[in-house]
Amino acid sequence: MEIIEQVKKDLPSDSMISEVCFEGSDIVLYTKNKDMFKSDGSFIKKIVKKLKKRIELRPDPSIRKDLEEAKKIIEENVPEEAGIEEITFQPGFGKVIIEALKPGLVIGKRGTTLDKIKKETMWKPQVKIAPAISSDIVDTVRKVLYQESEWRKDFLNDIGERIHSKEVEEVDWARLSCLGGCREVGRSSFVLQTPDSRIMIDCGIKPGNKHEYPYLQIPEGEIKSLDAVVVSHPHLDHIGFVPYLYEYGYEGPLYLTFAARDLMVLLCLDYLDVAKREGNEVPYSSQSIEKAVKHSIAMEYDQVCDITPDVGLTFQNAGHILGSALAHFHVGEGDHNLVYTGDYNFGESKLFNKASTKFQRIETLVTESTYGENDATQPSRKDAEKNLLKYVKKTIDRGGKVLIPSFAVGRAQDIMCILDEASRENGLDVPVYLEGMMWDATAIHTTYPEDLNEKLQHQIFHKDHNPFTSDIFHRVGSRDERNEIINSPDPAIVMSTSGMLTGGPVMEYLKEFAPDDENTLIFVGYQAEGTMGRRIQKGWDEIPVKKDGKRKVVELNMDVETVDGLSGHSDRNQLINFVNSLKSKPNKILTVHGDENSCIQLARTLHNIFNRETIPIKNLETTRLK
């Protein structure tokens, strides 16, 4: 490869580089020169400046300490109070990952401890905060990546060779095809094409009585012709069909954030489990989820990464759920810039900063329109939190129980932060029980505290308080524990899936809590038409349930409240403010991910305000970008 030869040409004569290879779009050098590795090679900065590529220096296997000796050195150098939880070696990449409860103590003052570990072990160390709650999902993902490290090294090198297979020239054309998620919510999927690239953006499902999938049967959706798949965030309507691609022939890379990768595994496995229990069609196997992990290339926010010969990618925080990202596609050498928002929140929440607007140039914006209708505004965040706590306190004071149906990812953790703050500052003294997937999803949140907002990071890293491990929260691990909560006379809060009362453990609590007028049901999320949640919101006072193996009707005497304003989506005003806050106003705006009225009305409004071409595009349509 020309760029590899250029790197070799610029290497010092004593560098003793044994291997130069690609790792995706990055270039990695392996050296046998111990002094060169210890100093990190100042020569690399010169090559990076010249080639404008990310280059990393790593130790050749011949100079590394063996695993047991290296582990012993790490343990001897790191103070016990650092709380090392895990030391994981990646021989294929010359790296050692050190997970600790207090990572700052592993790094040491001005990085002295970490530097000493590097020089004495001759491994490249990375430090991560150990999850406050252990997660089987995170452990499984890391095990897969560890076991496949040698395979992944070859895979990433092949990807790099493809990316650097030709010099970038001016891109004559680019277009975007819509395979799902247009004038509807669900099965989001798009294909970005250039002369040298075919990139799928999201590949979700549309949950419901009859699951609907993206239009992969059209030419643009040809699975084996895809060069890359990019995922904005791990909700099923954006990621739920990704494993299907690997089930039926896709062998390329999957780009997403680290947290999105882990949550994808959690949600897709649960999707398969629910489908099997309900006797529905299972579109792919669990092995294809594992295959997606093997092919994943996880990225940090702000990291610039070439993903094909003529397209680069940068993720920015979307403020929607953990690991959600605005995807910025750089086509050619500044020929065109496309920003695909996925779902985003342009308002502060207890968990995340609002969506980023750090884009120097945008020619095309593809924005969600969930709340794009003219009257789709939400109460302020402050009022929403106040209302939630008002209903909770009222119920607890009269000795009742609160039932909060919630989505396991995002909304549940947001509510947890609100309740934790109320416990610490306002004396809310009542147990909060977590059901369903919530505990597993919360564990993944504790794995990536760096993705949370500054206030939470400050609490976790500097105040030694993690809201997710507060004493008020309790995991429900069995049916017996569930029955104890139901039969207990004491006040309590129960948070459970599903968020729309379409099934799951929440229904067990509902049928037992419903007859008692001291209890309260609080909706904190959108209730879709046709769901039990929406029916109750409309005034149903009798609900059909299965009890003792028989269908029965239970009277709904408990209070029913709805708290608006806690959504992870932007409301109409925030959607408009997001566009207004962009430094570079796009020439073309496509409105997607909303029902027909939402997409049309938002497109009309954005056209009137910003005088730009706006298109409420439909499924199966293609628009030329350049």
N, C-alpha and C positions, 0 to 999 in steps of 0.2 A: 504494500500500500504506500502511496506517495507520501502521506503525512507521517507514517511510521518511519520511512526512510529519512524524512526531514528531521525527525526527533533524534534518530540515531546519529545523524550527521553533526548535530549540535551538542552531542554528549561529550563531556571531558574524557580524556584518554584514560584516566584512572578511575572512572566511575564504576567499572566492573558490572555493567548492566547485563544480566543474564537473560532477561525477557522483556520485550515491549509488546503490550497487548491492549486491546480495547476493553472497556467495561461500560457497555452502552456507548454513550457519546464521549465518555472520558477516556483518557489514556493513562495506563498504569505501567510504571517501571519497577522491575524487581532487581535489586542490587546485591552483589556478594561483598561489597565494600562496607565493612562495619562502621568505619568512621564516616563514610558518606551517609549511611542511614541514620546514624546518631545525630548528625548535623542537619538532617532533612534536606540537604542538597540545595544550596543557594542558587545553583545553576538552573534549577527548575523554573524559578521566577522569570529568568530571561527567556526561556523557551516558551513559557505561557504567554508572556507579553508579545512575543513574535508571532506565535501561531493562533493566539486567542482561543486556546482550548484548555480545559481543566486537566491538569496532569498531577498524578500522585506517585510518590516514591514509597515502595514497600520492601520488606526484607526477603531475600531469596531463602528458600527452605534450608539451604546449607548453613546459614549463619544463625538460625533461630534455635533457642533453647528447646529441649523436648517439653512436652506438655506438662508433665508432673513438676519438672524443675521450674518452669516458667510460672506455674500456679503457686508454687511455694514462695518464689521471689515476690510475687504480687501480694500474697498474704502477709509476708514479713514487712513489706514497705508501707502497707496501708494500715492506719490505726484501727483498732478493733471497733471503736465507736462509729466508724464509717458505716458499719452494718452491711458488709458485703453479702449479697443474697445469691449471686450467681456469677460464675466466671465461664464464659463460653468461647472456645477457640474456633476460628474459621480458617483451617489450614489452606484451603484453596485460595484464600485472599490475604494470608499473612496477618490477619487481624485477631485481636482478643477483645471481647466485649465484657466489661466489668459493670455489673449492676449492683448498686448500693443504695441504702436508705438515705445516706448523706453523701451525694456524689462530690460535693465540694472538698471533702476530706480525702477523697481518692485523687483528685486533681492536685491538691496541695496549694500552698501560697505561691502565686505567680506560675502555677503549673509545675512546680519542682518535683512533686511526688510522681506525677504521671511521666515526666521526662525521665526520671530515674528508672521507672518500670520499663520504659521503652529501651533505654540503654542497657539495662541488665538482662532483659529477656530477649531482646532483639525481635520482638513482636510489635505490631502497630496497635497501641491500645486505644479503645474508645470507652467512654464512661457514660452510663445511663442511670437515671434514677430508677430504683427498683419499684415495681408497682406496689401501692399500699394494700391492694387486694389481689391475691393471686388469681390468674385466669388460665383455665385449661385451653381456651382458644389461643391466647398469646403463646403459651408454651408449645402448642401443636404447630402453630405457624413457624415459630423459630426452629423447632425440631426438623420440620420439612426443609427449611432453608439451609440448616446445618448439614443434614444428610445429603442434600443435593448440591453442596457447595462446588464440588469439582465439575458437575454437569453444568451448573450455572455459570461457572467461569468460561466454559466453552460457548455457552449460549450467549452470554453478554458480549463476548468477543465477536461472534457472528453478527450480532446486532450492530456492533460498532463498525464492522467491515461494510455492512449494508449502508449505514448512515454516511460513511466516508467514501462510498464507492465512486462518487463523481463530484467534481467541483460545482459549487452552487452557481448557477447562471440566473439571469433574469427569468422570473416565472411569468409565462405568457398568459396563463389563465388559472383560475381557481373557482370551484363551485361547491355548494353545500346541498346535499340531498336529505330529505326528511323521511325517516323510516318509522317514526312514532313520536308521540308527545306533542303533536301540533293540533291546536283547537281541542285539546283533551288533556287530562291529567293522568299520566300513566304511560308505560312502555316508551319512555324517552329514548330516542336513538337517532343519530345523524351521521352522515358520512361526508368528510371533507376530502375533496379530490384536487390534485394538481397534476401536472404532467408526470411527476415521479412519485406520487404518494396517494394512498387511499387509507384514510384514518377514520376509524369509527369513534364517535364521541357518545358515550353512554350506551347501554343496552339493557333496558329495564323491562319489567312486566307490568301488566295492568291488572291488579288484583280485583277480584269480584266473583260473582257467581260463575261467570265464564271467563277464565283467564285469557287475556289477549297479549300477543307478543309482537315485537317489531316486524316490519315487512321485509324480512330477510330474503324473500323469494324474488325480489326485483334485482336487476343486474348490479346496482350499487351495493346491495347487501350480500354479494357473493363472499362467503366466509373465507375461503382459501386465498382470495385475492387481496385481503387486508394486509397492510404493512404494520399497523399499530392500532391498539385500542386504548382510549383515554377515558377515564371515569372521573366525574366531578365529585360524587359523594356516594356513600354506600346504602342509601335507601333503596328498597327493592324496585321502585319504579324507575330507577336509574341504573341499577347494577344487577338486578335479579336474574337477567338472562345471559350475563357474561359467561358463566360456566358452560352454557349451551354451545358457545362458539368453540370452546376447547373439546367438547364432546363430539363435534362434527367437523373437525379438521383444521381449526385455526392453531397455528404453532408459533405465533408471534408474541411480542411483548405487550404487557398490560401496565399502563402508567396510571398511578394514583398515589395518594399520600400514604404514609405508614399506617396511620390510624384507620384510614378507609380500607386498607387491605385486611386488617384484623376484623373490623366490623363486617366486611363483606362475607368473611367466612362464617361468622356468627349468624348473620341474617339469612344467608343462603342455605345453611344447614337447617335452620329452623323452618325455612320455607319448604324444604323437602320433607321434613318431619311432619308438618301440618298437612301437606298434600297427601302423604301416605295415610295418615290417620283418618282423613276425610274421604279417602277413596278416590282422590283426583289424579289426573295424569301427572306423572313426574317427568319433566322434560329433560333432565340430565341426572347424572349420578354424583355421589359425593366425591368420587375419584376425579371428576372434572373440576370440582372446587379446588382440590389439592393441586391439580394441574395449573389452574389459574394462579395459585400462589407461587408455584415453581417458575412461572413465566413473568411474574410481577417485577416491575422496576419502581420501587417506592421513591418518592421525591419529597424534599422539604419545600415549604413556601419560599418564594423568591429565587429558587434555584432555576437557572436557565439550562435547558437540556435539548439537544438536537434529537429528534425522534425519527426523522427520515432525511434523505439527502437535501430536501428543500423546505423542511418545516421544523421549527423549534417550538418548545413548549415551556411555559412558566406557570406555576400555580400561585394564586394569591388567596388569602383567607376569605371565605364566603360568609362566615358568621352564622351558618345554618345549623349544622350538627358537627360533632367531632370529625375532623379530617375533611370537611367539605371545602371545595376549592372553586374559585373562578379560574377557568382555563384560558390562558392567553396564547394563541397560536401565532407565531411569527413566520409568515410565508415568504420564502426567498430571502434576499438581502434587503429587507425593508420594503418588499414589494406590496405586502398586504398584511394587516393585523386584524385578527378575528378574536373577539372575546366571547366565550360561551359561559354564561353565568351559572348554569345548573340552577339549583335553588339557593337563594341567598337572603340574608337579613341585614338591611341597612339601618339597624338600630341596635343599641347595646342590650345585652341580656346578662343574666347572672353568670353565664358560662363563657361567652365569647365577645370579642371586639366586633364592631360592626364591619360589614363587608368592605374590603379594600377598594380604593379607587386609584391605586398607583400604576397607572398605565400612561406611558408617554404618547403612544399613538394607538388609535382604534379607528379602523375604517368600517368594520362591521361589528355590530353588537347583537348577540342572540340572548334575549332576556326572558326569564320566566314571567308569567302573567297571572299567577294563581289568584291574587287579589287585585286584578287590573280593572275590575268594573268601576263605574263612576262613583258608586256609594260604598266601595269596599275599604272603609277606613276602620282602624282598630283603636281602642282606648290606649292611653299612655301606659307604658310599662309600669310606672309607679302605681297607677290606679289599679292595674291588673293584679299586682302583688298584694296590694292593700285589700282588694276584694276577696282574694283567695284566703288570706289570713283571717278576715272577718268571718267568713263562713266556717272555717275550721274552728276558730275560737268559740263561736256560738254553739257549735255542736258539742265540743269537748266540755264546755261549761255546763251543759245540761246532761252530761253523762253518756252521750251517744258516740257512735262510731262514724268515721268519715271514710267513704270509698271514692278513690280517685282513679278512674280508668285512664291509662296513659300509654303512649308509645314508649317502647323500651329504650330506644336510643334518642337522646336529646331532650325530649320533654320531661322524661322521668328525672334525669340528672338536674335539669333546671329547677324543678319543683323541690328536689332534695336540697339544693343550695338555699332556696327560699326558706324552707322549714328549718334547716340548720341555723341560719342567721336568726330566725325567730326564736329558736331554742336558746341561743347564746345571748341575745340582746333583749328579748321580750318575755323570757320566762316560759316559753311553750314547753311544757314538761309532759310529753305523751309519747309512747312508742310508735314508730313508723315502720310498718312491715312491707317488705319488697317481695313481689311475686313474679313468676314467669322469668323472662329473659333479663329482667331489670338488673339483677345482681351481676350477671355476666357482662352486660353492657357497661355497667358502672365500673367493673374491674378494668375494662379496657380504657375507660376514661382516666383511671389512676395510672395507667401505663404511659400516657402522653400528656403530662401536666403542662409541657411547653406549648401545647396548642390551645390552652385555656387563656382567658384574659389576664391582664396584668394584676388585677386585684387578687384573683385566685392563686396565681403563681406566687405572689408575695406571701399569701397566707401559708401556702404549702412549703415554699423554700425558706422563708425567713421567720415565719411565726409558728412553724411546726404544727400547723392545724390543717388537716385535710377534711373538707366538709363531707366527703363521701365515706369517711370512716368514723363519723360522729357516733357517739353512744346511743343516739336515738334511733338509729337505723338497724333493722334486724332482717336477716334473710329467712324466708320461709322455705324450708328444705324438704318438707314431706306433707302428706295429707293429714297426718296426725297433728302436726304443728298448725296447719290451717284450721282444723277443727277446734283446737285450743283457742285460737284467736276468735273464732266465731262464737264459741260458747262462753268466753270470758265476759264477766259483767263490767269490766273496766273499759274506759274510753280508749280509743286507738285510731290511728290513721292507717289505711291499707291502700297501697298503690299497686296496681296490677294491670297486666295486659289481658285482653286487647283494648286498645284505646277507644274503639267504637262499639264495644260490647258485641262483637261478632263471634265470640268464643273465648276460649282460654280460661284461666283460673278466676278471672274477674266475675264470671257468671256464677261460680260457686258462692262467692261472697254476696253477690247481688240478690240471689234468691233467699238468702238467710237474713240479710240486712233490710230488704225492701219493706216488710210489713211493719217495722218499728218506726214510729214517727219521730223518735229522738235521733235517728241516724240521718246522714246527708250524703247524697250522691253529687259529686262535683265534676263537671266536664271541663277539662283544661285544653282540649284540642278539637279540631274540626270533626264533625259527625256527618259522614256522607249520607246522601239520600238512600233509603232502603235499609239502613243499618238499625239495629235495636237502639243505639244511642240517639239517632235522629228521631225515631218514633217516640222515645221518652221525652225528648226535648219538645216535641209537638203536643205532648199532653197525655200520652198513654198512662193510665193508672192501673192497668193489669198487664202483666208480662208472662208470656209462655216460657216455662222452664222444664227441664227434665229432672225429676226428683224420685229417688228410689226406683230408677229404671222406667218411670212412667212420665208421660207428658202432663203437666199440670199448669194451672194459672195461679200466679202469685199476685196479691194486691200490693201496689206500690204506694205505701204510706209515707216513706221517707221523703225528706225535702230533696228537691232537685235544683241545682244551681249550675250556671254556666259562667265561666270566667274567660272573657275574651281578652286579647292583648298579649298572650303568652306564645304566640305562634313563632316558629322558626323562619317563617317567610316574611318578606317585606309587604306591608300593606300598600295601597295605591299611592299614597303620598310619599312613602319611602321609595317606591319604584321610580317615581318622577324625580325625587331628590337625588337618587343614585346617578341617574343620567346627567342631571344638572351639575353634579359634583365632579364629573369626569373632566380632566384637563383637556383631553382631546375628544371633542364631540364626534361620534361616529357619523359617517355619511349614510349608512343604511342600518336600520334597526328591525330585527325580526322578533315578533312577539310569539312565544310558545308557552307550553306548560300552563294551560289555563283552559277553562271551557270556552266555547266559541265567543260568547259575549265579552268575556274578560280579555281575550286576545284582541278582538276587534276594537273594543273601547279604549284599551291602553294604546294600541297602535295609532288610533285617531288622535288621542290626547297628545302623545309624544310628537306627532307630526305638527299639530297646531302650535305647540310650545316651542319646539326646536327647529321647525322647518326642515326636517330631514325626511328622506324616503323611509317609510315604515310599512312593513308587510306582516299581516297576521297570517303567516304561511300555513298551508295545509299539509297533511300527510301525503306522501308520494310526489310532492312538488320538489323541484330543484331550482335554485337561484344562483345566478352567476355572481361571484364576488369581485372578480377582476377580469 
